[in-house]
Amino acid sequence: MKRYSPLLLIAQMIFAQQLPLSVEDAVKTGLEKSKSIHASLMRVQMADAKSSEASTLQLPSVKFNGSYARLSEVPGFEIPAGAFGNPVPILLSPAVLNNYNLRLSVQQPLFTGFRLERNSDIADYSAQATQKDYEKDKSELVYNIKNAYWNLSRVIELQKVVDENVAQIQAHVKDVQSMQAQGILTTNDVLKVQVQLSDAQLRQIDMRNNVQLARIALNSTLGLPLDTEILLTSTITNQPRLFSDLHSMTVQAFERRPEMQAMAFRVKAGDAAVSLAQSNWWPQVYLFGNYLSARPNQRVFPTKDEFRDTWDVSVSLSFDIWNWGSTVHQTDQARAQLAQAEDGLAQLRDGVVLDVTRNYLNVSRGKERIVVAEQGVKQAEENYRATNAKFKQGLSVNSDLLDAEVALLQAKTNYTQSLVDFELAQAALERAIGE
């Protein structure tokens, strides 16, 4: 087990550098390092390759085949002596034991009942849908990064609020202890403040732990080492962006949401699948061509132990006269799958309307919450200032100051929560409308 000197550990802590990161930098880093995005991109490349493969089936295919065969010995074909008055045997076709074949074949589909065209369409629509899935994955990751970034910002700011509250209560403890020494307050008054201080210090410990957990969560989302010390450089400025009206944003979401576009492509692929299933009702026509160089060439008579070249061109036609309704059943399956895709698109449209509406209302509510929370902080600060002054003058009881401290902590907590919630609501609305 390695042992590190205390001086080395202290030096590492002192000289450890933080990673400054704005929210834009965080998004860029997360997109570059995300393994899930890389996997999604690979699915896009695979779908594109499959689409390209499907389109090649409509083009002529060229194949080359070569073979060699050694045959067993058999007598050649000859006319025996005495036949037709010939005095000696006449060899017409010798036995060639070494056979060589070199064949170049070309095949071109002429008409396949639109099978190849629809198959290519399905692959192309599927590739485009996969591309939109990739864009959706990126959009979701961008939102998750912003969510993790602003959540870390939230807990850091809340930690500052809690630290400030602890400092206030500690000052309060000193005041009541001084007043107790003067006989102004009782021991019970001191204990009340000390209990509140203990509660605040426990809250302080929890908040520090929350900061660490939020930092780990952000590192995980960005694909960084979990112990990376990130320094947030972006701050919430409370400058709301201008959105259009709800109807316009809903229309925009229909047009720009990648999952809507992906489902639309899958509906088109389903429609092409119906035509593909119906292609069996049409004849299949192919053009074939062969160029053969063989030794010996079976088409040449008499047989000679030499290479001879021949060629042939042919057209083939096939047609299913009866297949026990297989084509009908395949077509019904394709139509059912198309109906499922259309229903999925309709359900997705309803979901988009709900998503846009919900986030639109959250943004509208967020603006109002910030105004109210900001006013609450001003009121709580003034209440604490006045109550603290009266308490030191003996014009206010201890419990009033305790209540003022709690009210100020709650007001500042609400204000911080409102700012971050509003920033996240805007990010969610941007994602909902496809930006």
C-alpha positions as CSV (number, residue, x, y, z in Angstrom):
1,M,0.0,0.0,0.0
2,K,1.4,3.4,-1.0
3,R,1.9,6.0,1.7
4,Y,1.9,9.7,0.9
5,S,3.5,12.3,3.2
6,P,1.3,14.9,4.7
7,L,3.3,17.6,3.0
8,L,2.7,16.0,-0.4
9,L,-1.1,15.8,0.2
10,I,-1.2,19.4,1.4
11,A,0.8,20.5,-1.7
12,Q,-1.6,18.6,-4.0
13,M,-4.6,20.3,-2.3
14,I,-3.0,23.8,-2.6
15,F,-1.9,23.5,-6.2
16,A,-4.9,21.6,-7.5
17,Q,-6.5,23.6,-10.2
18,Q,-10.2,24.1,-10.8
19,L,-11.7,23.7,-14.2
20,P,-13.5,27.0,-15.1
21,L,-16.7,26.1,-17.0
22,S,-19.5,28.2,-18.4
23,V,-22.8,26.6,-19.2
24,E,-22.0,26.9,-22.9
25,D,-18.6,25.2,-22.3
26,A,-20.3,22.5,-20.3
27,V,-22.7,21.7,-23.1
28,K,-19.9,21.5,-25.6
29,T,-17.8,19.3,-23.4
30,G,-20.7,17.0,-22.7
31,L,-21.6,16.6,-26.4
32,E,-17.9,15.8,-27.2
33,K,-17.4,13.2,-24.4
34,S,-20.8,11.6,-24.2
35,K,-20.7,7.8,-24.9
36,S,-24.5,7.7,-25.4
37,I,-24.3,10.4,-28.1
38,H,-21.4,8.5,-29.8
39,A,-23.5,5.4,-29.8
40,S,-26.4,7.3,-31.3
41,L,-24.2,8.7,-34.0
42,M,-23.0,5.1,-34.8
43,R,-26.7,4.1,-35.2
44,V,-27.0,7.0,-37.7
45,Q,-24.0,5.8,-39.7
46,M,-25.3,2.2,-39.7
47,A,-28.7,3.3,-41.0
48,D,-27.1,5.5,-43.7
49,A,-25.0,2.5,-44.8
50,K,-28.1,0.3,-44.9
51,S,-29.9,2.9,-47.0
52,S,-27.0,3.0,-49.4
53,E,-27.0,-0.8,-49.6
54,A,-30.7,-0.9,-50.4
55,S,-30.3,1.6,-53.2
56,T,-27.6,-0.6,-54.9
57,L,-30.1,-3.4,-55.3
58,Q,-31.7,-1.5,-58.2
59,L,-28.4,-1.4,-60.1
60,P,-26.8,-4.1,-62.2
61,S,-24.7,-6.7,-60.4
62,V,-21.6,-8.1,-61.9
63,K,-20.1,-11.4,-60.7
64,F,-17.1,-13.4,-61.7
65,N,-16.7,-17.1,-61.1
66,G,-13.8,-19.4,-61.9
67,S,-13.5,-23.1,-61.4
68,Y,-11.2,-26.0,-62.2
69,A,-12.2,-29.7,-62.2
70,R,-10.2,-32.9,-62.8
71,L,-12.3,-35.6,-64.3
72,S,-11.9,-39.4,-64.2
73,E,-10.6,-41.0,-67.4
74,V,-13.2,-42.1,-69.9
75,P,-12.8,-43.0,-73.6
76,G,-13.3,-40.3,-76.1
77,F,-16.2,-40.3,-78.6
78,E,-15.1,-42.0,-81.9
79,I,-16.4,-43.7,-84.9
80,P,-15.1,-47.3,-84.9
81,A,-13.2,-48.8,-87.9
82,G,-15.4,-50.3,-90.6
83,A,-18.3,-48.0,-90.0
84,F,-19.3,-46.0,-93.0
85,G,-16.5,-47.8,-94.9
86,N,-13.7,-46.1,-92.9
87,P,-10.7,-48.4,-92.5
88,V,-9.5,-46.9,-89.1
89,P,-11.3,-45.4,-86.1
90,I,-12.2,-41.7,-86.3
91,L,-11.9,-39.7,-83.1
92,L,-14.7,-37.0,-83.0
93,S,-14.5,-35.8,-79.4
94,P,-11.5,-36.5,-77.2
95,A,-11.8,-37.0,-73.4
96,V,-10.6,-33.8,-71.8
97,L,-9.7,-34.5,-68.2
98,N,-8.7,-31.0,-67.1
99,N,-11.7,-28.6,-67.2
100,Y,-11.4,-24.8,-66.7
101,N,-14.3,-22.3,-66.5
102,L,-14.1,-18.5,-66.3
103,R,-17.6,-16.9,-66.2
104,L,-18.6,-13.2,-66.0
105,S,-22.3,-12.7,-65.2
106,V,-24.4,-9.6,-65.3
107,Q,-27.9,-9.3,-63.7
108,Q,-30.2,-6.3,-64.0
109,P,-33.7,-6.2,-62.5
110,L,-36.1,-4.8,-65.0
111,F,-39.3,-4.8,-63.1
112,T,-39.9,-6.2,-59.5
113,G,-43.4,-4.8,-58.8
114,F,-41.7,-1.8,-57.2
115,R,-40.2,-4.1,-54.5
116,L,-36.7,-2.7,-54.8
117,E,-37.9,0.9,-54.9
118,R,-40.1,0.6,-51.8
119,N,-37.3,-1.3,-50.0
120,S,-35.0,1.6,-50.7
121,D,-37.6,4.1,-49.6
122,I,-38.0,2.2,-46.3
123,A,-34.3,2.2,-45.6
124,D,-34.0,5.9,-46.5
125,Y,-36.9,6.9,-44.3
126,S,-35.5,4.8,-41.5
127,A,-32.1,6.4,-41.9
128,Q,-33.7,9.9,-41.7
129,A,-35.7,8.8,-38.6
130,T,-32.5,7.6,-37.0
131,Q,-30.9,11.0,-37.7
132,K,-33.7,12.7,-35.9
133,D,-33.4,10.3,-33.0
134,Y,-29.7,11.4,-32.8
135,E,-30.8,15.1,-32.7
136,K,-33.3,14.2,-30.0
137,D,-30.6,12.5,-28.0
138,K,-28.5,15.6,-28.3
139,S,-31.3,17.8,-27.2
140,E,-32.0,15.7,-24.2
141,L,-28.3,15.7,-23.2
142,V,-28.1,19.5,-23.6
143,Y,-31.1,19.9,-21.2
144,N,-29.6,17.4,-18.8
145,I,-26.3,19.2,-18.8
146,K,-28.0,22.6,-18.1
147,N,-30.1,21.0,-15.4
148,A,-27.0,19.5,-13.7
149,Y,-25.1,22.8,-14.1
150,W,-27.8,25.0,-12.7
151,N,-28.5,22.5,-9.9
152,L,-24.9,22.8,-8.8
153,S,-25.2,26.6,-9.0
154,R,-28.4,26.4,-6.9
155,V,-26.8,24.4,-4.1
156,I,-23.7,26.6,-4.1
157,E,-25.9,29.7,-3.6
158,L,-28.0,28.0,-1.0
159,Q,-24.8,27.0,0.8
160,K,-23.9,30.7,0.9
161,V,-27.3,31.6,2.3
162,V,-26.9,28.9,5.0
163,D,-23.4,30.0,5.9
164,E,-24.7,33.6,6.2
165,N,-27.5,32.3,8.5
166,V,-25.0,30.5,10.7
167,A,-22.9,33.6,11.0
168,Q,-26.0,35.6,12.0
169,I,-27.0,33.1,14.6
170,Q,-23.5,32.9,16.0
171,A,-23.6,36.7,16.5
172,H,-27.0,36.2,18.1
173,V,-25.5,33.7,20.5
174,K,-22.8,36.2,21.6
175,D,-25.4,38.8,22.2
176,V,-27.7,36.7,24.3
177,Q,-24.7,35.3,26.3
178,S,-23.6,38.9,27.0
179,M,-27.2,39.8,28.0
180,Q,-27.3,36.7,30.2
181,A,-24.1,37.8,32.0
182,Q,-25.8,41.2,32.6
183,G,-28.9,39.5,34.0
184,I,-31.1,40.7,31.2
185,L,-31.9,37.2,29.7
186,T,-32.2,33.8,31.2
187,T,-30.3,30.6,30.5
188,N,-33.3,29.3,28.6
189,D,-33.1,32.2,26.2
190,V,-29.5,31.3,25.5
191,L,-30.4,27.6,25.0
192,K,-33.0,28.5,22.5
193,V,-30.5,30.4,20.3
194,Q,-27.9,27.6,20.7
195,V,-30.5,25.0,19.6
196,Q,-31.2,27.1,16.5
197,L,-27.5,27.4,15.9
198,S,-27.1,23.6,16.1
199,D,-30.0,23.2,13.6
200,A,-28.4,25.7,11.3
201,Q,-25.0,24.0,11.5
202,L,-26.6,20.6,10.7
203,R,-28.2,22.3,7.7
204,Q,-24.8,23.7,6.8
205,I,-23.2,20.2,6.8
206,D,-26.1,18.8,4.6
207,M,-25.6,21.7,2.2
208,R,-21.9,21.0,1.8
209,N,-22.7,17.4,1.1
210,N,-25.3,18.5,-1.5
211,V,-22.7,20.6,-3.2
212,Q,-20.4,17.7,-3.5
213,L,-23.1,15.4,-4.8
214,A,-24.2,18.0,-7.3
215,R,-20.6,18.5,-8.5
216,I,-20.3,14.7,-9.0
217,A,-23.6,14.6,-10.9
218,L,-22.4,17.3,-13.2
219,N,-19.1,15.6,-13.8
220,S,-20.9,12.3,-14.6
221,T,-23.2,14.1,-17.0
222,L,-20.2,15.7,-18.8
223,G,-18.2,12.5,-18.9
224,L,-15.5,14.0,-16.7
225,P,-13.7,12.3,-13.9
226,L,-16.0,12.4,-10.8
227,D,-13.4,14.2,-8.7
228,T,-13.0,17.1,-11.2
229,E,-13.2,20.4,-9.3
230,I,-15.5,22.5,-11.6
231,L,-15.6,26.3,-11.2
232,L,-18.9,27.6,-12.4
233,T,-18.4,30.9,-14.4
234,S,-22.0,31.4,-15.6
235,T,-24.4,33.1,-13.3
236,I,-28.1,33.6,-13.5
237,T,-28.8,37.2,-14.5
238,N,-32.6,37.2,-14.3
239,Q,-32.9,38.4,-17.8
240,P,-35.8,36.4,-19.2
241,R,-35.7,35.7,-23.0
242,L,-38.7,36.6,-25.1
243,F,-40.9,33.7,-26.3
244,S,-43.7,33.9,-28.7
245,D,-47.3,33.1,-27.9
246,L,-48.4,29.6,-26.9
247,H,-50.0,28.8,-30.2
248,S,-47.0,29.8,-32.3
249,M,-44.6,27.8,-30.1
250,T,-46.8,24.7,-30.4
251,V,-46.8,25.0,-34.2
252,Q,-43.0,25.5,-34.0
253,A,-42.7,22.4,-31.8
254,F,-44.6,20.3,-34.4
255,E,-42.3,21.5,-37.1
256,R,-39.0,21.3,-35.2
257,R,-39.2,18.7,-32.5
258,P,-36.8,15.9,-33.8
259,E,-39.1,13.1,-32.3
260,M,-42.0,14.5,-34.3
261,Q,-39.9,14.4,-37.5
262,A,-38.6,11.0,-36.7
263,M,-42.1,9.6,-36.2
264,A,-43.3,11.3,-39.5
265,F,-40.5,9.5,-41.3
266,R,-41.5,6.2,-39.7
267,V,-45.1,6.7,-40.9
268,K,-43.7,7.2,-44.5
269,A,-41.6,4.0,-44.0
270,G,-44.8,2.2,-42.9
271,D,-46.6,3.4,-46.0
272,A,-43.8,2.2,-48.2
273,A,-43.9,-1.2,-46.4
274,V,-47.5,-1.6,-47.5
275,S,-46.4,-1.2,-51.1
276,L,-43.5,-3.5,-50.5
277,A,-45.9,-6.2,-49.3
278,Q,-48.1,-5.7,-52.4
279,S,-45.2,-6.2,-54.7
280,N,-45.8,-10.0,-54.8
281,W,-48.9,-9.3,-56.9
282,W,-46.7,-8.2,-59.7
283,P,-44.4,-10.2,-62.0
284,Q,-40.7,-10.2,-61.4
285,V,-38.6,-9.5,-64.6
286,Y,-34.8,-9.8,-64.7
287,L,-32.2,-9.4,-67.5
288,F,-29.2,-11.8,-67.4
289,G,-26.0,-11.9,-69.4
290,N,-23.1,-14.3,-69.2
291,Y,-19.7,-14.3,-70.9
292,L,-17.9,-17.7,-70.6
293,S,-14.4,-18.7,-71.4
294,A,-14.1,-22.5,-70.9
295,R,-11.6,-25.2,-71.6
296,P,-13.2,-27.2,-73.0
297,N,-16.4,-25.2,-73.9
298,Q,-19.4,-27.6,-73.8
299,R,-21.2,-25.5,-76.4
300,V,-18.5,-26.1,-79.0
301,F,-18.5,-29.4,-80.9
302,P,-16.3,-31.3,-81.4
303,T,-14.7,-30.9,-78.0
304,K,-11.2,-29.5,-78.0
305,D,-8.7,-29.1,-75.2
306,E,-8.5,-25.3,-75.6
307,F,-10.2,-22.1,-74.3
308,R,-13.2,-21.1,-76.3
309,D,-15.4,-18.0,-75.6
310,T,-19.2,-17.9,-75.7
311,W,-21.9,-15.6,-74.4
312,D,-25.6,-15.6,-73.7
313,V,-28.4,-13.0,-72.9
314,S,-31.7,-13.9,-71.3
315,V,-34.8,-12.4,-69.8
316,S,-36.6,-14.2,-66.9
317,L,-40.1,-13.7,-65.7
318,S,-41.7,-15.1,-62.5
319,F,-45.1,-14.7,-61.1
320,D,-46.9,-16.1,-58.1
321,I,-50.1,-17.5,-59.4
322,W,-51.2,-18.8,-56.0
323,N,-49.5,-18.6,-52.6
324,W,-52.5,-19.3,-50.3
325,G,-53.1,-15.6,-49.5
326,S,-49.6,-15.0,-48.2
327,T,-49.4,-11.6,-50.0
328,V,-52.8,-10.6,-48.5
329,H,-51.6,-11.4,-45.0
330,Q,-48.3,-9.6,-45.5
331,T,-50.2,-6.6,-46.7
332,D,-52.6,-6.7,-43.7
333,Q,-49.6,-6.8,-41.4
334,A,-48.0,-3.8,-43.1
335,R,-51.2,-1.8,-42.9
336,A,-51.6,-2.6,-39.2
337,Q,-48.0,-1.5,-38.6
338,L,-48.7,1.7,-40.5
339,A,-51.8,2.4,-38.4
340,Q,-49.7,1.9,-35.3
341,A,-47.2,4.4,-36.5
342,E,-50.0,6.9,-37.3
343,D,-51.4,6.4,-33.9
344,G,-48.0,6.9,-32.4
345,L,-47.6,10.2,-34.3
346,A,-51.0,11.4,-33.1
347,Q,-50.2,10.5,-29.5
348,L,-46.8,12.3,-29.8
349,R,-48.6,15.4,-31.1
350,D,-50.8,15.4,-28.0
351,G,-47.7,14.9,-25.8
352,V,-45.9,17.8,-27.5
353,V,-48.9,20.1,-26.9
354,L,-48.9,19.1,-23.2
355,D,-45.2,19.5,-22.9
356,V,-45.1,23.0,-24.5
357,T,-48.1,24.2,-22.5
358,R,-46.7,22.9,-19.2
359,N,-43.3,24.5,-19.7
360,Y,-44.9,27.7,-21.0
361,L,-46.9,28.0,-17.8
362,N,-43.8,27.2,-15.7
363,V,-42.0,30.1,-17.4
364,S,-44.9,32.4,-16.8
365,R,-45.2,31.3,-13.2
366,G,-41.5,31.5,-12.7
367,K,-41.5,35.2,-13.6
368,E,-44.1,35.9,-11.0
369,R,-42.3,33.8,-8.4
370,I,-39.1,35.8,-8.8
371,V,-40.9,39.1,-8.3
372,V,-42.7,37.8,-5.1
373,A,-39.5,36.1,-3.8
374,E,-37.4,39.2,-4.4
375,Q,-40.0,41.3,-2.5
376,G,-40.0,38.8,0.3
377,V,-36.2,39.0,0.6
378,K,-36.4,42.8,1.0
379,Q,-39.1,42.5,3.6
380,A,-37.3,39.8,5.5
381,E,-34.1,41.8,5.5
382,E,-35.8,44.9,6.8
383,N,-37.7,42.8,9.4
384,Y,-34.4,41.2,10.6
385,R,-32.6,44.6,10.7
386,A,-35.4,46.3,12.7
387,T,-35.9,43.3,15.0
388,N,-32.2,42.9,15.6
389,A,-31.9,46.6,16.5
390,K,-34.9,46.5,18.8
391,F,-33.5,43.3,20.5
392,K,-30.2,45.0,21.2
393,Q,-32.1,47.9,22.7
394,G,-34.2,45.6,24.8
395,L,-37.4,46.5,22.9
396,S,-37.9,43.1,21.4
397,V,-37.9,39.6,22.9
398,N,-35.5,36.8,21.9
399,S,-38.1,34.7,20.1
400,D,-38.9,37.6,17.7
401,L,-35.2,37.7,16.6
402,L,-35.2,34.0,16.1
403,D,-38.3,34.2,14.0
404,A,-36.7,37.0,11.9
405,E,-33.6,34.9,11.3
406,V,-35.7,31.9,10.1
407,A,-37.8,34.2,7.9
408,L,-34.7,35.7,6.3
409,L,-33.2,32.3,5.6
410,Q,-36.5,31.1,4.1
411,A,-36.9,34.2,2.0
412,K,-33.3,34.0,0.5
413,T,-33.8,30.3,0.0
414,N,-37.0,30.9,-1.9
415,Y,-35.4,33.6,-4.0
416,T,-32.5,31.4,-5.0
417,Q,-34.8,28.5,-5.8
418,S,-37.0,30.8,-7.9
419,L,-34.1,32.0,-10.0
420,V,-32.8,28.6,-10.7
421,D,-36.3,27.1,-11.3
422,F,-36.9,29.9,-13.8
423,E,-33.7,29.3,-15.7
424,L,-34.5,25.6,-15.9
425,A,-38.0,26.3,-17.0
426,Q,-36.7,28.4,-19.9
427,A,-34.3,25.6,-20.8
428,A,-37.2,23.1,-20.7
429,L,-39.3,25.4,-22.9
430,E,-36.5,25.8,-25.4
431,R,-36.2,22.0,-25.6
432,A,-40.0,21.6,-25.9
433,I,-40.2,23.9,-28.9
434,G,-37.3,22.2,-30.6
435,E,-34.6,24.9,-30.1
